[in-house]
Amino acid sequence: MDFHIDLIRNDFKAGTQSAVARVYLSEDSYGLIVKDTAGEHYENNIFDALGEQAKGPAATIVDAMARLFKGPYLVASEPHEDQKCPFAGGSLPIEQVEVTGDFVLPAV
């Protein structure tokens, strides 16, 4: 089965999330194909971040994308089929989540 992961940019000022790159994978092959979707150059950033893992099986790439792109501005989506892509129609509004209790920013 073929699927992809969206690299999502959060634009807090505009209140939107946009897919800036799409990482195509296949369960029965190694490596990936990156397509920039926002007219910007995220392909090199993805390959630089993944390093040798970019040549690995799909499961390795999925795990690495989730681990490497989990910041407030760039985040990797869950893997999904093209037909089920939430960004097929363009940008989405950022969902707000109610925080209960003390909120502590993570250490960097």
PLY file of the C-alpha trace (Angstrom):
ply
format ascii 1.0
element vertex 108
property float x
property float y
property float z
element edge 107
property int vertex1
property int vertex2
end_header
0.00 0.00 0.00
1.31 3.47 -0.87
0.80 6.36 1.52
2.27 9.71 2.45
3.14 11.91 5.40
2.50 15.65 5.25
5.07 18.05 6.67
2.81 20.67 8.22
3.71 24.29 8.94
1.73 25.96 11.71
1.15 29.67 11.07
-0.02 30.92 14.44
-0.53 34.50 13.27
-2.88 33.39 10.49
-4.32 30.56 12.63
-3.75 27.97 9.90
-1.92 24.74 9.21
-0.55 24.09 5.71
1.13 21.07 4.18
4.46 22.37 2.86
5.82 19.01 1.70
4.53 15.52 1.11
6.69 12.46 1.80
5.60 9.47 -0.29
6.34 5.97 1.01
5.52 2.38 0.13
5.35 -0.48 2.62
7.10 -2.85 0.23
10.07 -0.66 -0.77
12.89 1.38 0.73
13.42 5.13 0.59
11.04 7.98 -0.07
10.00 10.64 -2.55
9.49 14.23 -1.38
7.24 16.70 -3.16
7.30 20.35 -2.08
3.68 21.49 -1.99
4.07 25.13 -0.92
6.55 26.31 -3.54
9.29 26.30 -0.91
12.32 24.06 -0.57
11.64 21.61 2.24
13.01 18.57 0.38
16.60 19.26 1.44
15.51 19.88 5.05
13.76 16.51 5.16
16.69 14.59 3.68
19.17 16.43 5.95
17.09 15.64 9.04
16.60 11.97 8.12
20.19 11.31 7.07
20.79 7.62 6.36
17.30 6.79 7.65
15.94 8.18 4.35
17.22 4.99 2.68
15.45 2.72 5.16
12.12 0.92 5.14
8.87 2.87 5.41
8.40 2.08 9.12
11.81 3.55 9.95
11.06 6.72 7.98
7.62 7.12 9.60
9.14 6.82 13.10
11.96 9.24 12.26
9.60 11.85 10.77
7.40 11.73 13.88
10.45 12.10 16.14
12.28 14.79 14.13
9.35 17.00 13.12
7.31 17.55 16.28
7.97 21.21 17.03
5.52 24.03 17.31
6.09 25.26 13.74
6.80 22.11 11.73
5.16 18.79 12.47
4.81 15.49 10.60
1.32 14.11 10.10
0.31 10.52 10.65
0.74 8.41 7.49
-2.37 8.28 5.32
-3.54 7.51 1.78
-3.90 10.32 -0.76
-7.70 9.93 -0.80
-7.83 10.50 2.98
-5.48 13.51 3.07
-6.89 16.27 5.29
-4.84 18.85 3.33
-6.17 17.90 -0.11
-8.33 21.04 -0.07
-5.59 23.37 1.19
-4.91 24.89 4.59
-6.85 24.03 7.74
-7.58 26.14 10.82
-5.40 25.39 13.83
-7.48 23.60 16.43
-7.42 25.10 19.89
-7.10 22.80 22.88
-8.17 23.74 26.37
-5.35 23.34 28.89
-6.29 22.40 32.42
-3.94 22.70 35.38
-0.51 24.24 35.24
0.97 24.64 31.79
4.74 24.39 31.62
6.69 25.01 28.43
9.07 22.17 27.54
12.78 22.77 28.10
14.84 23.17 24.96
0 1
1 2
2 3
3 4
4 5
5 6
6 7
7 8
8 9
9 10
10 11
11 12
12 13
13 14
14 15
15 16
16 17
17 18
18 19
19 20
20 21
21 22
22 23
23 24
24 25
25 26
26 27
27 28
28 29
29 30
30 31
31 32
32 33
33 34
34 35
35 36
36 37
37 38
38 39
39 40
40 41
41 42
42 43
43 44
44 45
45 46
46 47
47 48
48 49
49 50
50 51
51 52
52 53
53 54
54 55
55 56
56 57
57 58
58 59
59 60
60 61
61 62
62 63
63 64
64 65
65 66
66 67
67 68
68 69
69 70
70 71
71 72
72 73
73 74
74 75
75 76
76 77
77 78
78 79
79 80
80 81
81 82
82 83
83 84
84 85
85 86
86 87
87 88
88 89
89 90
90 91
91 92
92 93
93 94
94 95
95 96
96 97
97 98
98 99
99 100
100 101
101 102
102 103
103 104
104 105
105 106
106 107
